[in-house]
Amino acid sequence: MMARCGGSKADGTPCERIVGASQTYCFAHDPARAGERRRNASRAGRGRPSRELAEIKVLLSDLTDRVLGGEGVETLETGRAAVANQLLNTRLRAVEVERKIKEAEEFEERLAELERVAGQKGERGWGA
């Protein structure tokens, strides 16, 4: 008989993945591999621009067309266009701040993992 993972799914039902004879958990539930899963998830999110950024780019393109009076587009008054542009720039800054916070959190997690590994090897941690 094949062994099943001892973990539970998000809905509380038992995991049905088959594991090796010497294993208790699958990759997704093994507590010893939590750091590796976190790093993989972090890397996966880096390659794709956010949907919010894509939406802002579309809005900027539309705003440009309306200010310049593109063919088949209703021209937008300069004052209203300036305010819209300022609002879009504010949104862009917010997206950038959010990205920097996420990047700092990921860096802190990686540093904590390095310190944990160094501590397991009997080495002193950074700043210790």
MOPAC internal coordinates of N, CA, C and O (Angstrom, degrees):
PM7 1SCF
backbone

  N    0.0000 0     0.00 0     0.00 0    0    0    0
  C    1.4551 1     0.00 0     0.00 0    1    0    0
  C    1.5253 1   109.01 1     0.00 0    2    1    0
  O    1.2310 1   120.54 1   -41.97 1    3    2    1
  N    1.3212 1   116.58 1   138.03 1    3    2    1
  C    1.4557 1   121.22 1  -178.50 1    5    3    2
  C    1.5295 1   110.48 1   -85.51 1    6    5    3
  O    1.2310 1   121.11 1   -37.89 1    7    6    5
  N    1.3549 1   115.49 1   142.11 1    7    6    5
  C    1.4602 1   120.60 1  -179.48 1    9    7    6
  C    1.5247 1   110.07 1   -78.68 1   10    9    7
  O    1.2310 1   120.58 1   -34.98 1   11   10    9
  N    1.3126 1   116.49 1   145.02 1   11   10    9
  C    1.4603 1   122.91 1   176.82 1   13   11   10
  C    1.5274 1   108.95 1  -108.20 1   14   13   11
  O    1.2310 1   121.12 1   -24.62 1   15   14   13
  N    1.3283 1   115.46 1   155.38 1   15   14   13
  C    1.4585 1   122.64 1   178.38 1   17   15   14
  C    1.5250 1   109.33 1   -59.33 1   18   17   15
  O    1.2310 1   120.65 1   -37.46 1   19   18   17
  N    1.3290 1   116.37 1   142.54 1   19   18   17
  C    1.4695 1   121.64 1   179.50 1   21   19   18
  C    1.5181 1   113.10 1   -87.39 1   22   21   19
  O    1.2310 1   119.85 1  -179.23 1   23   22   21
  N    1.3374 1   117.89 1     0.77 1   23   22   21
  C    1.4652 1   122.03 1  -178.66 1   25   23   22
  C    1.5143 1   112.31 1   -84.64 1   26   25   23
  O    1.2310 1   122.07 1    -7.29 1   27   26   25
  N    1.3287 1   113.64 1   172.71 1   27   26   25
  C    1.4607 1   120.72 1   178.15 1   29   27   26
  C    1.5140 1   109.77 1  -119.97 1   30   29   27
  O    1.2310 1   120.83 1   -32.12 1   31   30   29
  N    1.3223 1   116.01 1   147.88 1   31   30   29
  C    1.4593 1   121.80 1   176.67 1   33   31   30
  C    1.5312 1   108.80 1   -73.76 1   34   33   31
  O    1.2310 1   120.85 1    -8.93 1   35   34   33
  N    1.3370 1   115.98 1   171.07 1   35   34   33
  C    1.4603 1   121.47 1   179.99 1   37   35   34
  C    1.5265 1   111.96 1   -59.40 1   38   37   35
  O    1.2310 1   120.22 1   149.60 1   39   38   37
  N    1.3442 1   117.18 1   -30.40 1   39   38   37
  C    1.4681 1   120.36 1  -179.56 1   41   39   38
  C    1.5283 1   112.61 1   -84.69 1   42   41   39
  O    1.2310 1   120.15 1  -177.34 1   43   42   41
  N    1.3567 1   117.32 1     2.66 1   43   42   41
  C    1.4679 1   121.76 1   176.95 1   45   43   42
  C    1.5177 1   114.65 1    93.05 1   46   45   43
  O    1.2310 1   119.64 1   169.51 1   47   46   45
  N    1.3172 1   118.30 1   -10.49 1   47   46   45
  C    1.4612 1   120.29 1   178.69 1   49   47   46
  C    1.5282 1   109.70 1   -76.94 1   50   49   47
  O    1.2310 1   119.84 1   -27.22 1   51   50   49
  N    1.3211 1   117.90 1   152.78 1   51   50   49
  C    1.4667 1   120.20 1  -179.13 1   53   51   50
  C    1.5270 1   111.90 1   -64.86 1   54   53   51
  O    1.2310 1   121.20 1   -35.76 1   55   54   53
  N    1.3253 1   115.31 1   144.24 1   55   54   53
  C    1.4653 1   120.63 1   175.88 1   57   55   54
  C    1.5266 1   107.93 1   -67.44 1   58   57   55
  O    1.2310 1   120.14 1   -38.28 1   59   58   57
  N    1.3221 1   117.34 1   141.72 1   59   58   57
  C    1.4577 1   121.47 1  -176.79 1   61   59   58
  C    1.5194 1   113.36 1  -105.89 1   62   61   59
  O    1.2310 1   120.27 1  -175.52 1   63   62   61
  N    1.3350 1   117.09 1     4.48 1   63   62   61
  C    1.4591 1   119.72 1  -178.27 1   65   63   62
  C    1.5166 1   110.83 1   -69.41 1   66   65   63
  O    1.2310 1   121.75 1   -35.00 1   67   66   65
  N    1.3132 1   114.25 1   145.00 1   67   66   65
  C    1.4628 1   121.12 1   178.97 1   69   67   66
  C    1.5301 1   107.95 1   -88.26 1   70   69   67
  O    1.2310 1   120.66 1   -43.83 1   71   70   69
  N    1.3338 1   116.34 1   136.17 1   71   70   69
  C    1.4643 1   121.40 1   179.68 1   73   71   70
  C    1.5217 1   109.45 1  -120.96 1   74   73   71
  O    1.2310 1   121.21 1   -17.96 1   75   74   73
  N    1.3315 1   115.29 1   162.04 1   75   74   73
  C    1.4593 1   120.60 1   177.96 1   77   75   74
  C    1.5148 1   111.61 1   -65.36 1   78   77   75
  O    1.2310 1   120.72 1   -17.30 1   79   78   77
  N    1.3180 1   116.22 1   162.70 1   79   78   77
  C    1.4617 1   122.03 1  -176.93 1   81   79   78
  C    1.5280 1   112.38 1   -58.56 1   82   81   79
  O    1.2310 1   120.10 1   146.65 1   83   82   81
  N    1.3403 1   117.42 1   -33.35 1   83   82   81
  C    1.4568 1   120.50 1  -177.92 1   85   83   82
  C    1.5266 1   112.58 1   -89.71 1   86   85   83
  O    1.2310 1   120.05 1  -178.48 1   87   86   85
  N    1.3330 1   117.50 1     1.52 1   87   86   85
  C    1.4553 1   121.18 1  -176.75 1   89   87   86
  C    1.5154 1   111.37 1  -106.93 1   90   89   87
  O    1.2310 1   121.87 1   -27.31 1   91   90   89
  N    1.3436 1   114.03 1   152.69 1   91   90   89
  C    1.4553 1   120.77 1   175.06 1   93   91   90
  C    1.5217 1   110.76 1  -106.19 1   94   93   91
  O    1.2310 1   121.29 1   146.32 1   95   94   93
  N    1.3466 1   115.14 1   -33.68 1   95   94   93
  C    1.4625 1   121.14 1  -175.69 1   97   95   94
  C    1.5236 1   111.89 1  -124.36 1   98   97   95
  O    1.2310 1   121.14 1   -24.85 1   99   98   97
  N    1.3374 1   115.43 1   155.15 1   99   98   97
  C    1.4583 1   121.09 1   170.70 1  101   99   98
  C    1.5274 1   107.93 1   -80.27 1  102  101   99
  O    1.2310 1   120.13 1    -6.11 1  103  102  101
  N    1.3227 1   117.36 1   173.89 1  103  102  101
  C    1.4661 1   121.81 1  -179.20 1  105  103  102
  C    1.5302 1   111.23 1   -56.10 1  106  105  103
  O    1.2310 1   119.96 1   138.90 1  107  106  105
  N    1.3246 1   117.69 1   -41.10 1  107  106  105
  C    1.4610 1   121.78 1  -175.75 1  109  107  106
  C    1.5180 1   113.87 1   -68.09 1  110  109  107
  O    1.2310 1   119.80 1   158.32 1  111  110  109
  N    1.3456 1   118.00 1   -21.68 1  111  110  109
  C    1.4637 1   120.49 1  -176.30 1  113  111  110
  C    1.5251 1   114.35 1  -116.87 1  114  113  111
  O    1.2310 1   119.63 1   174.03 1  115  114  113
  N    1.3100 1   118.31 1    -5.97 1  115  114  113
  C    1.4546 1   121.40 1  -177.66 1  117  115  114
  C    1.5241 1   110.27 1   -69.88 1  118  117  115
  O    1.2310 1   119.52 1   -64.40 1  119  118  117
  N    1.3415 1   118.51 1   115.60 1  119  118  117
  C    1.4633 1   120.72 1  -179.39 1  121  119  118
  C    1.5380 1   112.38 1   -60.25 1  122  121  119
  O    1.2310 1   119.78 1   149.93 1  123  122  121
  N    1.3093 1   118.03 1   -30.07 1  123  122  121
  C    1.4576 1   121.69 1  -179.30 1  125  123  122
  C    1.5283 1   111.95 1   -69.72 1  126  125  123
  O    1.2310 1   120.27 1   163.91 1  127  126  125
  N    1.3178 1   117.10 1   -16.09 1  127  126  125
  C    1.4738 1   120.39 1  -178.04 1  129  127  126
  C    1.5214 1   112.44 1  -109.63 1  130  129  127
  O    1.2310 1   120.67 1  -165.60 1  131  130  129
  N    1.3397 1   116.33 1    14.40 1  131  130  129
  C    1.4676 1   120.84 1  -179.21 1  133  131  130
  C    1.5249 1   111.18 1   -60.10 1  134  133  131
  O    1.2310 1   120.06 1   137.60 1  135  134  133
  N    1.3198 1   117.49 1   -42.40 1  135  134  133
  C    1.4616 1   121.03 1   179.23 1  137  135  134
  C    1.5148 1   111.86 1   -61.83 1  138  137  135
  O    1.2310 1   120.69 1   138.24 1  139  138  137
  N    1.3147 1   116.28 1   -41.76 1  139  138  137
  C    1.4650 1   120.86 1   179.36 1  141  139  138
  C    1.5296 1   110.78 1   -64.53 1  142  141  139
  O    1.2310 1   120.70 1   138.47 1  143  142  141
  N    1.3354 1   116.28 1   -41.53 1  143  142  141
  C    1.4744 1   119.74 1   177.78 1  145  143  142
  C    1.5263 1   110.53 1   -63.28 1  146  145  143
  O    1.2310 1   120.56 1   138.47 1  147  146  145
  N    1.3359 1   116.54 1   -41.53 1  147  146  145
  C    1.4583 1   121.27 1  -179.91 1  149  147  146
  C    1.5384 1   110.57 1   -63.24 1  150  149  147
  O    1.2310 1   120.56 1   136.37 1  151  150  149
  N    1.3295 1   116.53 1   -43.63 1  151  150  149
  C    1.4735 1   120.30 1   178.47 1  153  151  150
  C    1.5258 1   110.96 1   -63.58 1  154  153  151
  O    1.2310 1   120.35 1   137.27 1  155  154  153
  N    1.3252 1   116.94 1   -42.73 1  155  154  153
  C    1.4673 1   120.20 1   178.56 1  157  155  154
  C    1.5222 1   111.32 1   -61.61 1  158  157  155
  O    1.2310 1   120.46 1   138.00 1  159  158  157
  N    1.3234 1   116.72 1   -42.00 1  159  158  157
  C    1.4697 1   120.55 1   179.26 1  161  159  158
  C    1.5183 1   110.12 1   -66.22 1  162  161  159
  O    1.2310 1   120.67 1   142.45 1  163  162  161
  N    1.3189 1   116.33 1   -37.55 1  163  162  161
  C    1.4625 1   121.14 1   179.06 1  165  163  162
  C    1.5215 1   110.54 1   -63.85 1  166  165  163
  O    1.2310 1   120.32 1   134.77 1  167  166  165
  N    1.3024 1   116.99 1   -45.23 1  167  166  165
  C    1.4672 1   121.25 1   179.59 1  169  167  166
  C    1.5199 1   110.98 1   -64.35 1  170  169  167
  O    1.2310 1   120.45 1   143.07 1  171  170  169
  N    1.3094 1   116.75 1   -36.93 1  171  170  169
  C    1.4614 1   120.62 1  -177.66 1  173  171  170
  C    1.5174 1   111.15 1   -64.68 1  174  173  171
  O    1.2310 1   119.88 1   145.39 1  175  174  173
  N    1.3194 1   117.83 1   -34.61 1  175  174  173
  C    1.4498 1   120.93 1  -178.53 1  177  175  174
  C    1.5109 1   114.56 1   -78.10 1  178  177  175
  O    1.2310 1   119.48 1   164.10 1  179  178  177
  N    1.3143 1   118.60 1   -15.90 1  179  178  177
  C    1.4593 1   121.72 1  -175.37 1  181  179  178
  C    1.5192 1   113.41 1   -74.54 1  182  181  179
  O    1.2310 1   119.67 1   149.38 1  183  182  181
  N    1.3151 1   118.24 1   -30.62 1  183  182  181
  C    1.4531 1   121.07 1  -172.21 1  185  183  182
  C    1.5121 1   115.28 1   -79.47 1  186  185  183
  O    1.2310 1   119.67 1   163.44 1  187  186  185
  N    1.2987 1   118.24 1   -16.56 1  187  186  185
  C    1.4564 1   120.68 1  -174.74 1  189  187  186
  C    1.5271 1   110.72 1  -111.45 1  190  189  187
  O    1.2310 1   120.28 1   -53.29 1  191  190  189
  N    1.3275 1   117.07 1   126.71 1  191  190  189
  C    1.4601 1   118.04 1   175.38 1  193  191  190
  C    1.5210 1   109.50 1   -67.28 1  194  193  191
  O    1.2310 1   120.77 1   -28.52 1  195  194  193
  N    1.2972 1   116.13 1   151.48 1  195  194  193
  C    1.4627 1   119.38 1  -177.90 1  197  195  194
  C    1.5226 1   111.10 1   -67.66 1  198  197  195
  O    1.2310 1   121.15 1   -25.55 1  199  198  197
  N    1.3073 1   115.40 1   154.45 1  199  198  197
  C    1.4594 1   120.79 1   176.63 1  201  199  198
  C    1.5246 1   109.86 1   -63.06 1  202  201  199
  O    1.2310 1   120.99 1   145.78 1  203  202  201
  N    1.3325 1   115.72 1   -34.22 1  203  202  201
  C    1.4539 1   119.69 1   179.99 1  205  203  202
  C    1.5304 1   110.87 1   -63.13 1  206  205  203
  O    1.2310 1   120.20 1   139.61 1  207  206  205
  N    1.3213 1   117.23 1   -40.39 1  207  206  205
  C    1.4551 1   121.17 1   178.17 1  209  207  206
  C    1.5321 1   110.44 1   -64.55 1  210  209  207
  O    1.2310 1   120.42 1   137.73 1  211  210  209
  N    1.3087 1   116.81 1   -42.27 1  211  210  209
  C    1.4717 1   120.57 1   177.67 1  213  211  210
  C    1.5252 1   110.44 1   -61.99 1  214  213  211
  O    1.2310 1   120.46 1   139.94 1  215  214  213
  N    1.3212 1   116.73 1   -40.06 1  215  214  213
  C    1.4639 1   120.87 1   179.23 1  217  215  214
  C    1.5342 1   110.60 1   -64.40 1  218  217  215
  O    1.2310 1   120.42 1   138.54 1  219  218  217
  N    1.3196 1   116.80 1   -41.46 1  219  218  217
  C    1.4669 1   121.16 1   179.16 1  221  219  218
  C    1.5251 1   110.15 1   -63.07 1  222  221  219
  O    1.2310 1   120.53 1   139.19 1  223  222  221
  N    1.3256 1   116.58 1   -40.81 1  223  222  221
  C    1.4683 1   119.84 1   178.95 1  225  223  222
  C    1.5266 1   111.34 1   -62.31 1  226  225  223
  O    1.2310 1   120.14 1   140.52 1  227  226  225
  N    1.3202 1   117.34 1   -39.48 1  227  226  225
  C    1.4612 1   121.09 1   177.67 1  229  227  226
  C    1.5298 1   110.03 1   -64.97 1  230  229  227
  O    1.2310 1   120.80 1   136.61 1  231  230  229
  N    1.3324 1   116.07 1   -43.39 1  231  230  229
  C    1.4606 1   119.78 1   179.32 1  233  231  230
  C    1.5273 1   111.36 1   -63.58 1  234  233  231
  O    1.2310 1   120.06 1   139.35 1  235  234  233
  N    1.3218 1   117.49 1   -40.65 1  235  234  233
  C    1.4639 1   121.10 1   177.96 1  237  235  234
  C    1.5262 1   111.04 1   -63.80 1  238  237  235
  O    1.2310 1   120.29 1   139.45 1  239  238  237
  N    1.3007 1   117.04 1   -40.55 1  239  238  237
  C    1.4610 1   121.19 1   178.23 1  241  239  238
  C    1.5238 1   110.68 1   -63.21 1  242  241  239
  O    1.2310 1   120.97 1   135.62 1  243  242  241
  N    1.3388 1   115.76 1   -44.38 1  243  242  241
  C    1.4566 1   120.71 1   178.64 1  245  243  242
  C    1.5240 1   110.56 1   -63.87 1  246  245  243
  O    1.2310 1   120.63 1   137.24 1  247  246  245
  N    1.3282 1   116.40 1   -42.76 1  247  246  245
  C    1.4597 1   121.01 1   179.10 1  249  247  246
  C    1.5228 1   110.94 1   -61.02 1  250  249  247
  O    1.2310 1   120.64 1   136.27 1  251  250  249
  N    1.3173 1   116.37 1   -43.73 1  251  250  249
  C    1.4668 1   120.96 1   178.66 1  253  251  250
  C    1.5255 1   110.71 1   -60.81 1  254  253  251
  O    1.2310 1   120.37 1   133.20 1  255  254  253
  N    1.3235 1   116.90 1   -46.80 1  255  254  253
  C    1.4661 1   120.74 1   179.15 1  257  255  254
  C    1.5263 1   111.35 1   -59.41 1  258  257  255
  O    1.2310 1   120.67 1   139.82 1  259  258  257
  N    1.3361 1   116.32 1   -40.18 1  259  258  257
  C    1.4650 1   120.07 1  -177.62 1  261  259  258
  C    1.5215 1   111.68 1   -73.00 1  262  261  259
  O    1.2310 1   120.07 1   144.69 1  263  262  261
  N    1.3126 1   117.46 1   -35.31 1  263  262  261
  C    1.4757 1   120.15 1   178.59 1  265  263  262
  C    1.5248 1   110.02 1   -70.49 1  266  265  263
  O    1.2310 1   120.49 1   138.05 1  267  266  265
  N    1.3183 1   116.68 1   -41.95 1  267  266  265
  C    1.4625 1   120.55 1  -177.51 1  269  267  266
  C    1.5226 1   112.53 1   -81.76 1  270  269  267
  O    1.2310 1   120.52 1   176.08 1  271  270  269
  N    1.3302 1   116.60 1    -3.92 1  271  270  269
  C    1.4661 1   120.48 1   177.64 1  273  271  270
  C    1.5063 1   112.54 1    68.88 1  274  273  271
  O    1.2310 1   120.98 1  -131.04 1  275  274  273
  N    1.3244 1   115.73 1    48.96 1  275  274  273
  C    1.4577 1   120.61 1   178.91 1  277  275  274
  C    1.5194 1   111.78 1   -58.64 1  278  277  275
  O    1.2310 1   121.13 1   -22.82 1  279  278  277
  N    1.3152 1   115.44 1   157.18 1  279  278  277
  C    1.4602 1   121.30 1  -177.35 1  281  279  278
  C    1.5252 1   111.01 1   -61.19 1  282  281  279
  O    1.2310 1   121.15 1   -50.53 1  283  282  281
  N    1.3350 1   115.40 1   129.47 1  283  282  281
  C    1.4577 1   120.75 1   178.23 1  285  283  282
  C    1.5217 1   113.90 1    75.27 1  286  285  283
  O    1.2310 1   120.14 1  -167.36 1  287  286  285
  N    1.3493 1   117.34 1    12.64 1  287  286  285
  C    1.4671 1   121.18 1  -178.25 1  289  287  286
  C    1.5234 1   108.85 1  -120.49 1  290  289  287
  O    1.2310 1   120.75 1   -44.77 1  291  290  289
  N    1.3322 1   116.18 1   135.23 1  291  290  289
  C    1.4709 1   120.47 1   177.28 1  293  291  290
  C    1.5222 1   109.76 1   -68.37 1  294  293  291
  O    1.2310 1   120.53 1   -53.31 1  295  294  293
  N    1.3279 1   116.59 1   126.69 1  295  294  293
  C    1.4626 1   121.30 1  -178.54 1  297  295  294
  C    1.5209 1   110.05 1   -70.62 1  298  297  295
  O    1.2310 1   120.93 1   -40.91 1  299  298  297
  N    1.3199 1   115.82 1   139.09 1  299  298  297
  C    1.4608 1   122.59 1  -179.22 1  301  299  298
  C    1.5157 1   109.30 1  -100.82 1  302  301  299
  O    1.2310 1   120.91 1   -42.39 1  303  302  301
  N    1.3252 1   115.87 1   137.61 1  303  302  301
  C    1.4666 1   121.71 1   177.48 1  305  303  302
  C    1.5292 1   109.67 1   -58.70 1  306  305  303
  O    1.2310 1   120.22 1   -39.67 1  307  306  305
  N    1.3137 1   117.18 1   140.33 1  307  306  305
  C    1.4617 1   123.12 1  -174.76 1  309  307  306
  C    1.5276 1   112.49 1   -57.70 1  310  309  307
  O    1.2310 1   119.94 1   136.58 1  311  310  309
  N    1.3267 1   117.72 1   -43.42 1  311  310  309
  C    1.4665 1   120.85 1  -179.25 1  313  311  310
  C    1.5274 1   112.11 1   -61.91 1  314  313  311
  O    1.2310 1   120.86 1   134.26 1  315  314  313
  N    1.3134 1   115.96 1   -45.74 1  315  314  313
  C    1.4749 1   119.92 1   178.64 1  317  315  314
  C    1.5253 1   110.42 1   -66.07 1  318  317  315
  O    1.2310 1   120.55 1   143.23 1  319  318  317
  N    1.3161 1   116.55 1   -36.77 1  319  318  317
  C    1.4642 1   120.32 1   178.93 1  321  319  318
  C    1.5280 1   110.11 1   -65.04 1  322  321  319
  O    1.2310 1   120.22 1   140.70 1  323  322  321
  N    1.3392 1   117.18 1   -39.30 1  323  322  321
  C    1.4640 1   120.69 1   179.40 1  325  323  322
  C    1.5255 1   111.11 1   -63.88 1  326  325  323
  O    1.2310 1   120.76 1   137.99 1  327  326  325
  N    1.3244 1   116.16 1   -42.01 1  327  326  325
  C    1.4680 1   119.91 1   178.21 1  329  327  326
  C    1.5284 1   110.15 1   -64.90 1  330  329  327
  O    1.2310 1   120.17 1   136.36 1  331  330  329
  N    1.3264 1   117.29 1   -43.64 1  331  330  329
  C    1.4692 1   120.90 1   178.55 1  333  331  330
  C    1.5212 1   110.40 1   -60.26 1  334  333  331
  O    1.2310 1   120.51 1   137.83 1  335  334  333
  N    1.3322 1   116.62 1   -42.17 1  335  334  333
  C    1.4566 1   120.65 1   179.14 1  337  335  334
  C    1.5291 1   111.08 1   -62.98 1  338  337  335
  O    1.2310 1   119.87 1   139.12 1  339  338  337
  N    1.3209 1   117.86 1   -40.88 1  339  338  337
  C    1.4621 1   121.31 1   178.12 1  341  339  338
  C    1.5282 1   111.01 1   -62.86 1  342  341  339
  O    1.2310 1   120.85 1   138.89 1  343  342  341
  N    1.3217 1   115.98 1   -41.11 1  343  342  341
  C    1.4687 1   119.96 1   178.75 1  345  343  342
  C    1.5310 1   111.02 1   -64.91 1  346  345  343
  O    1.2310 1   120.52 1   139.01 1  347  346  345
  N    1.3192 1   116.61 1   -40.99 1  347  346  345
  C    1.4651 1   119.92 1   177.85 1  349  347  346
  C    1.5255 1   110.40 1   -64.79 1  350  349  347
  O    1.2310 1   119.93 1   140.26 1  351  350  349
  N    1.3288 1   117.74 1   -39.74 1  351  350  349
  C    1.4638 1   120.30 1   177.11 1  353  351  350
  C    1.5261 1   111.62 1   -64.17 1  354  353  351
  O    1.2310 1   120.39 1   143.54 1  355  354  353
  N    1.3188 1   116.86 1   -36.46 1  355  354  353
  C    1.4671 1   120.39 1   176.22 1  357  355  354
  C    1.5253 1   110.17 1   -63.47 1  358  357  355
  O    1.2310 1   120.60 1   137.19 1  359  358  357
  N    1.3294 1   116.47 1   -42.81 1  359  358  357
  C    1.4743 1   119.91 1   177.30 1  361  359  358
  C    1.5221 1   111.16 1   -62.51 1  362  361  359
  O    1.2310 1   120.48 1   138.67 1  363  362  361
  N    1.3423 1   116.70 1   -41.33 1  363  362  361
  C    1.4681 1   120.15 1   178.39 1  365  363  362
  C    1.5344 1   110.93 1   -61.46 1  366  365  363
  O    1.2310 1   120.21 1   137.83 1  367  366  365
  N    1.3132 1   117.20 1   -42.17 1  367  366  365
  C    1.4726 1   120.05 1   178.05 1  369  367  366
  C    1.5202 1   110.80 1   -62.92 1  370  369  367
  O    1.2310 1   120.41 1   140.13 1  371  370  369
  N    1.3234 1   116.83 1   -39.87 1  371  370  369
  C    1.4691 1   120.23 1   178.88 1  373  371  370
  C    1.5255 1   111.01 1   -63.86 1  374  373  371
  O    1.2310 1   120.34 1   139.03 1  375  374  373
  N    1.3360 1   116.95 1   -40.97 1  375  374  373
  C    1.4671 1   121.44 1   177.58 1  377  375  374
  C    1.5274 1   109.64 1   -62.20 1  378  377  375
  O    1.2310 1   120.42 1   137.90 1  379  378  377
  N    1.3312 1   116.80 1   -42.10 1  379  378  377
  C    1.4674 1   121.13 1  -179.70 1  381  379  378
  C    1.5297 1   111.39 1   -65.83 1  382  381  379
  O    1.2310 1   120.02 1   138.43 1  383  382  381
  N    1.3238 1   117.57 1   -41.57 1  383  382  381
  C    1.4637 1   120.66 1   177.52 1  385  383  382
  C    1.5223 1   109.92 1   -62.63 1  386  385  383
  O    1.2310 1   120.50 1   136.86 1  387  386  385
  N    1.3108 1   116.65 1   -43.14 1  387  386  385
  C    1.4646 1   120.91 1   178.51 1  389  387  386
  C    1.5304 1   110.76 1   -60.54 1  390  389  387
  O    1.2310 1   120.53 1   138.01 1  391  390  389
  N    1.3476 1   116.59 1   -41.99 1  391  390  389
  C    1.4637 1   120.82 1   178.52 1  393  391  390
  C    1.5195 1   111.15 1   -63.13 1  394  393  391
  O    1.2310 1   120.19 1   137.50 1  395  394  393
  N    1.3268 1   117.24 1   -42.50 1  395  394  393
  C    1.4638 1   120.96 1  -179.92 1  397  395  394
  C    1.5234 1   111.68 1   -65.48 1  398  397  395
  O    1.2310 1   120.11 1   141.52 1  399  398  397
  N    1.3271 1   117.39 1   -38.48 1  399  398  397
  C    1.4678 1   120.96 1   177.77 1  401  399  398
  C    1.5238 1   109.58 1   -63.85 1  402  401  399
  O    1.2310 1   120.39 1   134.48 1  403  402  401
  N    1.3275 1   116.86 1   -45.52 1  403  402  401
  C    1.4692 1   120.77 1   179.65 1  405  403  402
  C    1.5265 1   110.27 1   -61.72 1  406  405  403
  O    1.2310 1   120.60 1   136.84 1  407  406  405
  N    1.3327 1   116.46 1   -43.16 1  407  406  405
  C    1.4641 1   121.43 1   179.54 1  409  407  406
  C    1.5296 1   110.71 1   -61.33 1  410  409  407
  O    1.2310 1   120.08 1   137.80 1  411  410  409
  N    1.3375 1   117.45 1   -42.20 1  411  410  409
  C    1.4648 1   121.52 1   178.89 1  413  411  410
  C    1.5251 1   111.02 1   -65.61 1  414  413  411
  O    1.2310 1   120.29 1   139.55 1  415  414  413
  N    1.3326 1   117.06 1   -40.45 1  415  414  413
  C    1.4671 1   120.32 1   178.19 1  417  415  414
  C    1.5259 1   111.04 1   -63.18 1  418  417  415
  O    1.2310 1   120.60 1   137.98 1  419  418  417
  N    1.3421 1   116.45 1   -42.02 1  419  418  417
  C    1.4629 1   120.75 1   178.80 1  421  419  418
  C    1.5275 1   110.43 1   -63.99 1  422  421  419
  O    1.2310 1   120.60 1   139.55 1  423  422  421
  N    1.3371 1   116.46 1   -40.45 1  423  422  421
  C    1.4645 1   120.75 1   178.48 1  425  423  422
  C    1.5306 1   110.20 1   -62.86 1  426  425  423
  O    1.2310 1   120.36 1   136.32 1  427  426  425
  N    1.3367 1   116.92 1   -43.68 1  427  426  425
  C    1.4664 1   120.95 1   178.76 1  429  427  426
  C    1.5260 1   111.09 1   -61.51 1  430  429  427
  O    1.2310 1   120.23 1   139.73 1  431  430  429
  N    1.3288 1   117.16 1   -40.27 1  431  430  429
  C    1.4658 1   120.76 1   178.33 1  433  431  430
  C    1.5257 1   110.93 1   -63.52 1  434  433  431
  O    1.2310 1   120.74 1   136.10 1  435  434  433
  N    1.3350 1   116.20 1   -43.90 1  435  434  433
  C    1.4671 1   120.40 1   179.44 1  437  435  434
  C    1.5210 1   110.66 1   -63.99 1  438  437  435
  O    1.2310 1   120.25 1   138.06 1  439  438  437
  N    1.3339 1   117.13 1   -41.94 1  439  438  437
  C    1.4571 1   121.17 1   178.97 1  441  439  438
  C    1.5249 1   110.71 1   -63.74 1  442  441  439
  O    1.2310 1   120.33 1   136.70 1  443  442  441
  N    1.3299 1   116.97 1   -43.30 1  443  442  441
  C    1.4625 1   121.04 1   178.70 1  445  443  442
  C    1.5297 1   110.52 1   -61.11 1  446  445  443
  O    1.2310 1   120.55 1   139.83 1  447  446  445
  N    1.3354 1   116.55 1   -40.17 1  447  446  445
  C    1.4678 1   120.38 1   178.40 1  449  447  446
  C    1.5177 1   110.94 1   -65.10 1  450  449  447
  O    1.2310 1   120.12 1   137.88 1  451  450  449
  N    1.3280 1   117.38 1   -42.12 1  451  450  449
  C    1.4713 1   120.69 1   177.20 1  453  451  450
  C    1.5232 1   111.05 1   -62.45 1  454  453  451
  O    1.2310 1   120.44 1   137.76 1  455  454  453
  N    1.3226 1   116.76 1   -42.24 1  455  454  453
  C    1.4596 1   120.33 1   178.17 1  457  455  454
  C    1.5213 1   111.48 1   -64.92 1  458  457  455
  O    1.2310 1   120.89 1   142.42 1  459  458  457
  N    1.3358 1   115.90 1   -37.58 1  459  458  457
  C    1.4690 1   119.58 1   178.51 1  461  459  458
  C    1.5231 1   110.21 1   -64.31 1  462  461  459
  O    1.2310 1   120.74 1   134.50 1  463  462  461
  N    1.3402 1   116.20 1   -45.50 1  463  462  461
  C    1.4642 1   120.86 1   179.73 1  465  463  462
  C    1.5232 1   110.25 1   -63.58 1  466  465  463
  O    1.2310 1   120.39 1   136.66 1  467  466  465
  N    1.3353 1   116.86 1   -43.34 1  467  466  465
  C    1.4646 1   120.59 1   178.53 1  469  467  466
  C    1.5207 1   110.38 1   -61.56 1  470  469  467
  O    1.2310 1   119.98 1   141.52 1  471  470  469
  N    1.3267 1   117.64 1   -38.48 1  471  470  469
  C    1.4659 1   121.69 1   178.50 1  473  471  470
  C    1.5155 1   111.92 1   -66.24 1  474  473  471
  O    1.2310 1   119.81 1   145.48 1  475  474  473
  N    1.3275 1   117.96 1   -34.52 1  475  474  473
  C    1.4621 1   121.61 1   178.40 1  477  475  474
  C    1.5180 1   111.10 1   -67.92 1  478  477  475
  O    1.2310 1   121.08 1   150.85 1  479  478  477
  N    1.3351 1   115.53 1   -29.15 1  479  478  477
  C    1.4626 1   119.79 1  -179.66 1  481  479  478
  C    1.5240 1   111.75 1   -87.31 1  482  481  479
  O    1.2310 1   120.40 1  -177.19 1  483  482  481
  N    1.3247 1   116.84 1     2.81 1  483  482  481
  C    1.4533 1   120.48 1   177.78 1  485  483  482
  C    1.5148 1   113.29 1    82.53 1  486  485  483
  O    1.2310 1   120.04 1  -170.00 1  487  486  485
  N    1.3192 1   117.54 1    10.00 1  487  486  485
  C    1.4554 1   120.99 1   178.78 1  489  487  486
  C    1.5104 1   109.63 1   -88.59 1  490  489  487
  O    1.2310 1   121.03 1   -22.77 1  491  490  489
  N    1.3184 1   115.63 1   157.23 1  491  490  489
  C    1.4633 1   119.08 1   176.42 1  493  491  490
  C    1.5132 1   109.27 1   -77.46 1  494  493  491
  O    1.2310 1   120.21 1   -37.91 1  495  494  493
  N    1.3355 1   117.20 1   142.09 1  495  494  493
  C    1.4537 1   121.39 1   177.07 1  497  495  494
  C    1.5101 1   111.45 1   -73.92 1  498  497  495
  O    1.2310 1   120.75 1   -12.07 1  499  498  497
  N    1.2936 1   116.16 1   167.93 1  499  498  497
  C    1.4608 1   120.46 1   177.99 1  501  499  498
  C    1.5091 1   108.36 1   -66.49 1  502  501  499
  O    1.2310 1   120.56 1   -43.14 1  503  502  501
  N    1.3215 1   116.54 1   136.86 1  503  502  501
  C    1.4509 1   121.10 1   178.66 1  505  503  502
  C    1.5104 1   113.21 1    75.62 1  506  505  503
  O    1.2310 1   119.96 1  -172.94 1  507  506  505
  N    1.3292 1   117.67 1     7.06 1  507  506  505
  C    1.4733 1   120.15 1  -179.00 1  509  507  506
  C    1.5179 1   111.08 1   -93.35 1  510  509  507
  O    1.2310 1   120.10 1   180.00 1  511  510  509

